Amino acid sequence: MPLAFNTLNHGSVAFGFFNIDSDMLLLDRYFIFATEFCEYISSLDERHGKKALNISWHVYYIEDPEDIGDLMGAIHGVHYQGFIGEIYRQFPFPRRPEDFKQRPEGSKNRAIVEDLITRYAGHIKIPFTVDNKAQTIGIGIFKFSRTSFHELIKYVWRGGYPRWQDEVRPAYVLDMKKKIEQHKDVLFDGIYFED
């Protein structure tokens, strides 16, 4: 379930997993597979404390909010609009509340999710920027404080809300944490991963 995270320039913005059978994340109208998100974060260890960074991330972008869909309507099985509606037709919300856990094998459904999102979204490049002096991180149009950026990373580490099923994390998430902890870039100063 996406949660609200604070930005420095657009107030609160939704970020997170939106279906337990997929490893796709949303950031407002940007959509990115968690595998790529973790790979991008892992690659930041190669910066070695550079003062600034400006690279590109490849994401899907849904321009029209109606094409995104109605998450709560899809969860409750009453409104299957847009991309999220299509996802929930394929992968319905579990009947039993105790089954509501993010599945670590969600990447196995990637081909299905990619087929669905390409009907609604364009594939674009967005800037990812780091300004160590200002201690800000930009993802597309959104600017985050270092602390808020850490919260995005920790959300993925936890498996969002409701957390990873059986607390089992996919290899790409474990690899991201390992690289962050090994390289100690100033960008990651103060990040803490709880078990």
C-alpha positions as CSV (number, residue, x, y, z in Angstrom):
1,M,0.0,0.0,0.0
2,P,1.5,3.4,-0.9
3,L,2.1,5.8,1.9
4,A,2.5,9.6,2.0
5,F,6.1,10.9,2.0
6,N,7.2,14.5,2.4
7,T,8.8,16.4,-0.4
8,L,10.5,19.8,-0.2
9,N,8.6,21.2,-3.2
10,H,5.3,19.3,-3.7
11,G,4.0,18.6,-0.1
12,S,3.1,14.9,0.5
13,V,3.4,12.4,-2.3
14,A,2.3,8.8,-2.6
15,F,5.1,6.2,-2.9
16,G,5.0,2.5,-2.6
17,F,3.8,-0.9,-3.7
18,F,0.2,-1.0,-4.8
19,N,-0.4,-4.7,-5.3
20,I,1.1,-7.6,-3.3
21,D,1.6,-9.8,-6.4
22,S,3.7,-7.2,-8.3
23,D,7.1,-5.7,-7.5
24,M,6.1,-2.3,-9.1
25,L,6.3,0.9,-7.1
26,L,4.5,4.2,-7.8
27,L,5.7,7.7,-7.0
28,D,2.7,9.8,-7.8
29,R,2.5,9.3,-11.6
30,Y,5.9,7.6,-12.0
31,F,6.0,3.8,-12.0
32,I,9.2,1.8,-11.5
33,F,9.8,-1.8,-10.8
34,A,11.4,-2.3,-7.3
35,T,14.2,-4.3,-9.0
36,E,15.2,-1.2,-10.9
37,F,14.7,1.1,-8.0
38,C,17.0,-1.0,-5.9
39,E,19.6,-1.3,-8.7
40,Y,19.6,2.5,-9.1
41,I,20.0,3.0,-5.3
42,S,22.8,0.3,-5.3
43,S,24.6,2.0,-8.1
44,L,24.9,5.2,-6.0
45,D,27.7,3.6,-4.0
46,E,29.9,4.3,-7.0
47,R,29.6,8.1,-6.4
48,H,32.3,8.0,-3.7
49,G,31.0,11.2,-2.0
50,K,30.8,13.4,-5.1
51,K,29.4,16.8,-4.4
52,A,26.6,16.6,-6.9
53,L,25.1,14.0,-9.2
54,N,22.7,14.2,-12.1
55,I,21.8,11.0,-13.8
56,S,18.7,9.6,-15.5
57,W,16.3,6.9,-14.3
58,H,14.0,5.1,-16.7
59,V,10.4,5.0,-15.4
60,Y,6.9,4.6,-16.7
61,Y,4.8,7.8,-16.6
62,I,1.0,8.0,-16.6
63,E,0.0,11.5,-17.6
64,D,-3.8,11.3,-17.0
65,P,-4.6,10.5,-13.3
66,E,-7.8,8.7,-14.6
67,D,-5.6,6.2,-16.4
68,I,-3.8,5.4,-13.1
69,G,-7.1,4.1,-11.6
70,D,-8.8,3.9,-8.2
71,L,-6.7,1.9,-5.8
72,M,-9.3,1.7,-3.0
73,G,-12.0,0.8,-5.5
74,A,-9.8,-2.0,-7.0
75,I,-8.9,-3.3,-3.5
76,H,-12.6,-3.6,-2.6
77,G,-13.4,-5.1,-6.0
78,V,-15.9,-2.4,-7.0
79,H,-14.1,-0.1,-9.4
80,Y,-11.5,-1.5,-11.9
81,Q,-10.5,1.7,-13.6
82,G,-7.2,2.3,-15.4
83,F,-3.9,0.6,-14.9
84,I,-4.4,-0.2,-11.2
85,G,-7.8,-1.6,-12.0
86,E,-6.3,-3.9,-14.6
87,I,-3.7,-5.1,-12.1
88,Y,-6.4,-6.0,-9.6
89,R,-8.4,-7.9,-12.2
90,Q,-5.3,-10.0,-12.7
91,F,-4.3,-10.2,-9.1
92,P,-7.2,-9.5,-6.7
93,F,-6.9,-8.4,-3.2
94,P,-6.7,-11.4,-0.9
95,R,-9.9,-12.5,0.8
96,R,-8.2,-13.2,4.2
97,P,-6.6,-10.1,5.9
98,E,-3.7,-12.2,7.1
99,D,-2.8,-12.9,3.5
100,F,-2.2,-9.2,2.8
101,K,1.6,-9.3,2.6
102,Q,4.0,-8.1,-0.1
103,R,5.1,-11.2,-2.0
104,P,8.9,-11.4,-2.5
105,E,8.4,-13.3,-5.7
106,G,6.4,-10.5,-7.3
107,S,9.0,-10.0,-10.0
108,K,7.8,-13.2,-11.5
109,N,4.7,-11.4,-12.7
110,R,6.7,-8.7,-14.4
111,A,5.8,-9.6,-18.0
112,I,2.1,-9.4,-17.2
113,V,2.5,-6.0,-15.4
114,E,4.7,-4.6,-18.2
115,D,2.1,-5.6,-20.8
116,L,-0.6,-3.8,-18.7
117,I,1.3,-0.6,-18.0
118,T,2.4,-0.1,-21.6
119,R,-1.3,0.4,-22.4
120,Y,-1.5,3.4,-20.1
121,A,2.0,4.8,-19.7
122,G,4.9,6.1,-21.7
123,H,8.5,5.0,-20.9
124,I,10.5,8.1,-20.0
125,K,13.8,9.3,-18.5
126,I,13.6,11.4,-15.4
127,P,16.5,13.2,-13.6
128,F,17.8,11.8,-10.4
129,T,19.9,14.4,-8.7
130,V,21.9,14.6,-5.5
131,D,23.1,17.9,-4.0
132,N,25.3,17.1,-1.0
133,K,25.7,20.7,0.0
134,A,21.9,21.3,0.1
135,Q,21.4,17.7,1.3
136,T,18.6,17.3,-1.3
137,I,17.7,14.4,-3.6
138,G,15.6,14.9,-6.7
139,I,13.6,12.2,-8.4
140,G,11.9,13.7,-11.4
141,I,10.0,16.7,-10.3
142,F,10.1,15.8,-6.6
143,K,12.8,17.0,-4.2
144,F,13.4,15.1,-1.0
145,S,15.4,15.9,2.1
146,R,18.0,13.2,2.8
147,T,15.9,11.9,5.7
148,S,12.8,11.6,3.5
149,F,14.8,9.9,0.8
150,H,16.0,7.4,3.4
151,E,12.4,6.7,4.3
152,L,11.7,5.7,0.7
153,I,14.6,3.2,0.8
154,K,13.5,1.9,4.2
155,Y,9.9,1.5,2.9
156,V,11.2,-0.9,0.1
157,W,13.4,-2.7,2.7
158,R,10.4,-3.4,4.9
159,G,8.1,-4.4,2.0
160,G,6.0,-1.3,2.5
161,Y,2.8,-1.7,4.3
162,P,2.0,-4.6,5.0
163,R,5.7,-5.8,5.0
164,W,7.3,-8.7,3.2
165,Q,5.5,-12.0,3.4
166,D,7.1,-14.1,6.2
167,E,9.7,-11.3,6.4
168,V,11.5,-12.8,3.4
169,R,13.1,-10.1,1.3
170,P,14.0,-10.6,-2.4
171,A,17.7,-10.8,-3.3
172,Y,17.7,-7.4,-5.0
173,V,16.5,-5.7,-1.7
174,L,19.2,-7.5,0.3
175,D,21.8,-6.5,-2.2
176,M,20.7,-2.8,-2.0
177,K,21.1,-2.8,1.8
178,K,24.5,-4.5,1.6
179,K,25.9,-2.0,-0.9
180,I,24.5,1.0,1.1
181,E,26.1,-0.3,4.3
182,Q,29.5,-1.3,2.6
183,H,30.2,2.0,1.0
184,K,29.1,4.6,3.5
185,D,28.5,7.4,1.0
186,V,27.5,10.7,2.7
187,L,24.2,10.3,0.9
188,F,23.3,7.4,3.2
189,D,24.7,8.9,6.5
190,G,22.2,8.1,9.3
191,I,20.2,5.5,7.5
192,Y,19.2,2.6,9.7
193,F,17.6,-0.7,8.6
194,E,15.6,-2.4,11.2
195,D,15.0,-6.2,10.9
